[in-house]
Amino acid sequence: MLNSLQSDSNLSTVLNAQDYCNDRELLMVKNNASASGRLGTSSSTDCHKERVDRVKRLAGQKFTVQELEGHNDQITSIHLEEDIVLSCSRDTTIKIWNASPGGKVISLGAHTATVTGVTVLPGLHTAALLSDLEELTSGDLHDAENDVKIICSCSSDCSLKFWHFTTGKLVKSIYTFNPLTCMVSWLDEPWQLVGTDGGKIEVWDIGKGISICSVLAYDNAVSVIVLQAKQLYTASADGNISVWVLRDSELHVIFQSDDIKAHDGRPVPRQRIYTLAATDQALYYGDDGRSVKVLDWRKGKVRRLCHHVSEVGVTYAIHATTSLLFASGINLDNGQGFINVWCLCTGREIYIGTLQLDGMGRVTCLASTTIDGKLRLVSGGQDLLLWQGADKYSPESIRLVRQKELLNVEDDIESELSEGESTESDREPDVETVQQQRWCVFV
């Protein structure tokens, strides 16, 4: 059972992307000042200072952490739905956690192998299931059609399963003929798009229970599948990334990462890709390298965000919102996991700080949501942890700590954040430099 957690009101202010002055507005201020000869520098400076101050407040934010205990093996995927946390695991179960005080935990068990994905279906998908399942429109499963929510899970047991959100009852199962590794809901039709361990991407009509499209995309397993602005982004265990559009019930590839290069023209090593997150500006992906890669797929160019302070590392999970980027890493020497946080509100990635809990192991999945304007972050992997912003006077809290080795000293905002702090080296954002290992201690 979860304890009641409190959040600092400053966090909702910092996370509101609309509060930030974007780069275009700053450029307009500067151009207008130059053209008219009138004072514009003051406004630009004030806006810049405001952004710095807000990032500083987030950098000093404290968090309370609640461990959600119940799974018997590694957590593979998580989903947040208001006050509900959904998790699935290699232990073949799905759990529904109520994050409100006194909330109960429901365990769902019908899969016979690792559950690799879990989500709550959009309303269109639920309606498609309702038309097919009379039991969902009668009896004690719901009182009104609008009250019905359906959970969908995918598994390496070659199935998609559908569960009643409130009762936890299994209402439908679709045999997919292939072990499933990941999935996402297509928003315009009642379709689930899935990846398989054989490299296929398939489109399933969940109302009819049939596959309407199947493409052999990779020679190895599909490791991640993400939908952003009606474009599908996929990555594989053999290090390939593809961008797709879905037209006339068929998948059409519009980009493949066969020849991507760094901004200096060097080829980018192909490594196993574990995770991918898409925004309107870029693709962020994590692999067996020590940095987070940022791919501009339209130009085929990759740059790097310094992510590990050790010489080697792995990025297992990345999660992005409109204003924040989260990435998990691990110290391979001692197995200590951590989560780095960047701000995206300024038009570029500004390193905010690192979340690290003593004894926290590998983090393989991340999810976040906003409840009443306050951030809620869940991390899963070796442990399932619920992070929430805490009042600054909270006695049992963890601070988001900035590591000097991850700062980009050439960035104007980051350099101001680090004023008064000494740093040993400057770095280009595209170059991974060997850094002396340094870990923060929470007090």
N, C-alpha and C positions, 0 to 999 in steps of 0.2 A: 504494500500500500504506500502511495506516495505522500510525502509531507507537503504542506502548503509552503510555497516558495514565493518570496517577494522580489520585486524588481525595482531598480532605481529609475525614477521618472526621467532622468537625464538620458538614459539609453534610448528611449523612444524618440527623443529630440534629435539625438545624433544619427539615428538610423533613418530618419525621414529624408528621403532623397530630394524632396521638393525644397528642403531648407537650404540646400547647397546652391551656390552660384556655379553654373557650369562653365566650361572653358570658352564656349562660344560667347556667352555673356561677358566674360572677362575681356575677350578679344574685341568685342564691340565697344566696350568702355574705353579701351586703350586707343582704338582707331578713331573713335569720336573725339577723344581728347587731342589726338595728333592733328586731326583735320580742322578742328575749330580753334585750336590754340587755347581752349578754355581748360579749367581744372577738371581732370578726369582721373588723375593718378590717385587722388585721395579715395575715391569710390572703389577703385580697383584694389588698392591696398587694404581698405576696410574689409572687402569681400574676402580677400586672401587671408587676412588675419582671422576672420570669422571661421573659415574652413579649418585653419590650423588649430584654433581653439576647440572646435568640435571634435576634431580627430584626437586632440590631446585628452579630452574628456573620455572618449571611448577607450583610449590607450590606458587610462587609469581605472577603467571599470572593474568592479568585483563581481564574481559569480558564485552562486551556491551550486553544489553538485549533489544529485541524488542517484544512487545506483539502483537500477531496476533489476532485481534478481529473480530468476525463474528458468532461464534457458540453461541447457546442459551442454551446449557446444557453441561454437562461434556464431555470432549474429551476422547474417549475410545481407540483409536489407531492412530499411526502416521507412516509415511514412508517418507524417503528422497530419492530423485532422482535428483542428480546434484543440480541445483538451484531451484528445485521444492520441496515443502513441501506438502504432502498429509495428511489430517486429517479427522477423522470421529467422530461421536458424538451420544449421546443419543437423540439429536434433530432430528435424522433420516437423516441427510445430510452428504455429503462428500464435502470437500473444497480443491481446488487446489490453493496453494499460490506460487506466483513467488517471490523468494527472491532477484532477481536482481532489481536495481533501476528502478522505473517506471513500475514494473510488476503488472499484474492484478490478481484478485481473481475470480475463477470460482466456482460456487456452483452447486452441483449435487444432485438432489432430485427425488427419485423414490421408496426408501424403505419406509415401513410403520411402522417400529419399530426401536429400537436401532441398529445402524451400529457398529458392533463389531470388524471389521478388514478391512484394506485397504492396497493394495500393487500394484506395477507395475509388470505385468506379464513378465517372461523371454521370449526370442525370440521364443523358441520352442512352448510355449503356444500360443503366438500370431499367429504363423503360423497355428496352429491347428484351431484357430478361423477363420482365413482368408479363409481356405479351406471350411469352413462351411457357411460363410457369404459373399455372392457376393457383398453386398453393401459396404463392406470395401475395395474392390479392384476396385471400380469404383466411379464415381461421385466426390464430393468435399471433401471426408473424408481423402484422402491422395493422394500424387502425385507419390509416389513410395513405393513399399512394405516395403523397409527398413526403411521408415519414420514412419511407424505405431507403436504406443505404445498403449497398452491396460491397463486400470486400472481395478482391480478386487476388489470387496467389498463383505463382508459377513455380515449377519444380523440375529437378532433374529426373523425376519419375515419369516424365513425358505427359504432363497434364497441366491444364488450367483449371483451377477450382474456384467456386464462387460461394460466398458465405453471407448469411444474414448478419448485418452489422450488430444489431441489438442482442439477438439470441445466440449468435455463434453457430447457428445450424447450417450445415452444408446443403446448398440448394441445387447445385449443378456442377458437373465435372465434364471437361472436354479432353479427350485423349488426343495428343498432338503428334504421336509417332516419333518424336525426337525429344531428347532431354533439353529442357529449357534453361537458359542461363540468365535472361533478363527480359523485361517487357516495359511497354509504355502504352497508354491509352490514346488512340486517335480521336480527336475532339469532334470532328464533323460527322462521323459515322460510328455506329456501335462496334468498333473494331479494336482488337488488341494486337499490337505489333510486338513480336517476340523474336529473340535471338536464340540460337541453338548451339549446342556444343560441337556440332559439325560444321559451323560456319554459315548456316542459313539464316536469312531474315524472312519471316513469314507474317502474313496478315490474316487474322482469324475473325470471322463474323461470329460474335459471341451469342447473338440471338439465334442464328441458324446452326451454330456449332460446327462450322465448316471453314476450311482454309480457302481463301480467295486469291492468294498470291504467295509464291515462294521463290526466293532468289538465293542461289548459292553465292554468297558474297566473299567468303574467306576460306582459306585452307585450314584454319584453326577456329577455335571457339569464338563466338561473339561475346565480348566481355562487357560491353555497355551499349545501351540504346537510349537516346535522349531526343525529345521533341521540343523544338523551339521555333515559333512563328511559322508553323506548317512545313518546316524542313526537319528531316530526320537525320540525326548524327549518330553514327555507329563507329565502334572501334573493336579491334580483335586482339586475341592473345598473341598473334604473330606481329603486332606492331603497326597495323594498318588503320587508317581513318577514312571514312567515306561520308559524303553528304548526299541525301536522297530527297526527291520529291515524289509524292504519291498522286498520280493522275490516272483517272479511268480505271481505278482498282489495280493499278500496276505501279511497281516501284521503279523509278528511273534515277540512276546515279548521275550526279552533276559534279562531283569532285572525288578524287582518290589521291591519297597521300603517297604516290609512288616516287615523287621527286621533290619533296619539300626540302627547303634549305634555310639555314640561319640567315640573319640579315647581312652578314658579312660574306655570304655565298658558300659557306661550308655546308656539306651535306649533314643532315641530322641523323644520328644513329637510330636504327630501328630496334626498339625494345618492346617487351611485353607491356601492353597498355591495360591498366587496371580500372581506370576511372576517367570520366569526361564530363565537363559541364559547359553549357552553351549560354552565351549572352548575345545581345544584339551586336556587340562589337567584336567578339572573339570566341575561340574555343580554348578552354583550359583543359589540359589532360595530364595525367600522372602515369609514370611508368617505373621501370627499374632504375632510373636515374635519380640524382639527388635534387633536381630542380623541378618546379612546376613549369611545363611548357605552355606557351601562349601562341596559338596558331591563327594567323590571318589566312583562312583557307582560300579566299578569293585571289590572294597574291602568292600563295604557296610559301609563305615566310613564317619562320618560328623564332620567337625570342624566349628568354628564360627568366623566371623569377627565382631568386635564391631562396631555397626552402629548408635545406639541412645545413647545419653548421659543421657537421662531420664530413669526411672525405667521400663517404658512400651513404646511400639512403634509398628508400623506396617510398613512392607516393601512392597510397592505396585508395584514398577517397578525396574527392573534390566536390564542393557544393557551392553554388553561386546564387545570389539574389540580385535584385536590381542595384543594391548598394554595397553588398559585402561578398567577399570571396573567402571560403574556408578550405583548407587543405590539411590532410593528416600526414604525418611522417613518423619515422621511427628511428631510434638510435640502434643500429644493428649490433653494437657492442654489448649493450645491456638490456635490450628489448623494451626500452622506455618509449612510449608513444607520446605524441603531442599534436596540437592543432594550431596552425598559423592562420592569422586573420589579416586580410587586406581590405581597405576601403576602395570601392569602385565609383564613388560619387563624383570624383573630380575629373573623370575622363581618363584616368590611368590608375594603376594599382599602387596604393599607398599602404605600406606595411604598418599595421596597427600594433600587433603584439602576438604573443604565444600563450595558449592555454595548455597547461601541463599539470597533471595530477600524479602524485607519487604512486608508483605501482601500476599506472595506466599502461596497458599493453597496446598491441596493434589495433588501429582504428580502420575498419574497412568500409564503413558507410556513414554518411552524415545527412542530416535533414534539419530544416529550421522552419519556423513559422512565427507569426506575430500575433500575440494575444493582447487585446486592449492596448495596442501600440507598443507592446514590450516583446523583446526577442526571447524565443525559446529555441534552444539548440539541443539536438539529440545526436550522440555519437554511439556507434555500434561496432563491434568486432570481438575482441576478447571479453570486453565488458559492455554493458548497455548503460549509458550515463545520460542523465537529463541535466542540462546546464541552464541556469536562469540568472539574469542580472540581479544582483543583491544590493541592498542598501549599504551605503558606504560605512555604516557603523556595525554591520553584521559581523559577529565575532567568528563565525565559521564560514569563511568565504575565501575564494581564490582570486588573485588579481591577474588580469591580462598583462603580461610582462613583455617588454620590448627587448629583443636581443640585438646588440649592436652589430653583430656579424651579418644580420639580415637587412640592415638599412641600406638604402641606395642614397649615398651621401650627395650625389649629383642632383637629386630631386629637391626642388626648392622647399616643398612642404616637409619632406622627411628630414632635410638638413636643419630646418627650424625646430622640428620636434626633438632633434638630438643635440641642440645647442647646449654646451656645457658638458657634453659627453665626449670622451676621447674615442677615436676609432683608429685601428691599425692600418686599414687599407681602404682605398677607393676601388670601385669596380664598375665595369661596363655592364649594363643590364643583360647583354647577350652572352656574357662570358661566365662560366662556372669556375670560380676560383677556390682553391683549397683553403679552408678557414680553420683556425684553431678551434677545437671543440669547446663550447661553453654552454652550460645549462643553468637556468634560473632556479632559485629555491624559493618556494612559497612560504611565507610566514604569516 
